[in-house]
């Protein structure tokens, strides 16, 4: 059943394509952002357009130009604490893992399988109000 | 500090313990000074009584000391004997037996004592020099591995995205195309991506970019878990493995990571055709500090001297193609370094190797 909006942020177009192709069909709308700044603007725009709309599932890379995925999560949490986030990174170090856990984001270490990505997205959708 | 020492010594003076004072006087520096004064006075008296011959023997000391310093102790002692024999021949007609005995025995004693002192001094200097050389080498090695680690972690990070895209695309192709042959081939791609990913992960571990939760651990237990993993393999190879711990040793670390270190070391020992692998743990001293150690010693084929400096380099391996990636020791090195320790290696070709993991001690 299609519901909500999926926001994909990654500076690699191929990664965005992969995520969109693997899980995009489960959402009513899929939006892409190529860096941290664009991700924040995308979220703000969608927020202004439909403030009462369903929360977005955001799949974001950790290291991106502009702001890092974690910085955007940190900022967005002020507005929507329950918004589900999936953080993908090839650097699953301790500090990142701790910060992600504190911010309530699910971590996916690159390279992940499509099954892992789908499980994470389903868990995020299942947790939505 | 000074006050504490003064107050600790004054009561014993007041209570009167003269024997204790004399013993302390005769030890160390003051004892040596008194012994030197007594010796000089003794020499002077004997020289006065026998005719002044002994002081000239000092000239013999120059070649003896020189030969001991640049050669070794045996040459020094041989030269001492030669000089004493020469003295005997030159004085035998001039002096009485009593005078001759004093001069020859006195001179020979002097030669041997100087030889001993020079030899000891040389050993100290050599030990100091070799310790410095070892420390410099370790530092240079650590620095080099650090650079390689940073590079490896950088490469590993860059590989993460393309690997993900390759593997993920293959999975998506398999989902879209209903063909057994396509499914088989994409599964192969996914499997190979998995292999590369494992190498990437280990490179990241070597680069120290991953870290896991740490806790207080019993080092013998951690090493013992690794030993248990290899029990059946060891038996099948007709070899033996033993573990012994002299005293309980605790360190702070991640059990899984440290187990991986000992597993790598044991596996290497077995692959070096060892018949006996001995794992020991305990407390030892390094640079005046107590540290925890766990060693893996084998009687395998050993490591050629010229390769010892390279064994921790990533992808360096002496194993046959397919037997090892050359990452086991690099990863172990990275893990131990992240635990604020280091690994010491000593090896004798055809007799075996010893790897000692040194870690900070936790009370």
Boltz contact constraints between the chains, C-beta under 6 A:
constraints:
  - contact:
      token1: [A, 12]
      token2: [B, 161]
      max_distance: 6.0
  - contact:
      token1: [A, 14]
      token2: [B, 165]
      max_distance: 6.0
  - contact:
      token1: [A, 15]
      token2: [B, 161]
      max_distance: 6.0
  - contact:
      token1: [A, 18]
      token2: [B, 165]
      max_distance: 6.0
  - contact:
      token1: [A, 18]
      token2: [B, 168]
      max_distance: 6.0
  - contact:
      token1: [A, 21]
      token2: [B, 172]
      max_distance: 6.0
  - contact:
      token1: [A, 90]
      token2: [B, 157]
      max_distance: 6.0
  - contact:
      token1: [A, 90]
      token2: [B, 160]
      max_distance: 6.0
  - contact:
      token1: [A, 91]
      token2: [B, 209]
      max_distance: 6.0
  - contact:
      token1: [A, 93]
      token2: [B, 209]
      max_distance: 6.0
  - contact:
      token1: [A, 93]
      token2: [B, 210]
      max_distance: 6.0
  - contact:
      token1: [A, 94]
      token2: [B, 211]
      max_distance: 6.0
  - contact:
      token1: [A, 110]
      token2: [B, 160]
      max_distance: 6.0
  - contact:
      token1: [A, 110]
      token2: [B, 164]
      max_distance: 6.0
  - contact:
      token1: [A, 111]
      token2: [B, 163]
      max_distance: 6.0
  - contact:
      token1: [A, 111]
      token2: [B, 164]
      max_distance: 6.0
  - contact:
      token1: [A, 111]
      token2: [B, 167]
      max_distance: 6.0
  - contact:
      token1: [A, 111]
      token2: [B, 197]
      max_distance: 6.0
  - contact:
      token1: [A, 114]
      token2: [B, 168]
      max_distance: 6.0
  - contact:
      token1: [A, 114]
      token2: [B, 171]
      max_distance: 6.0
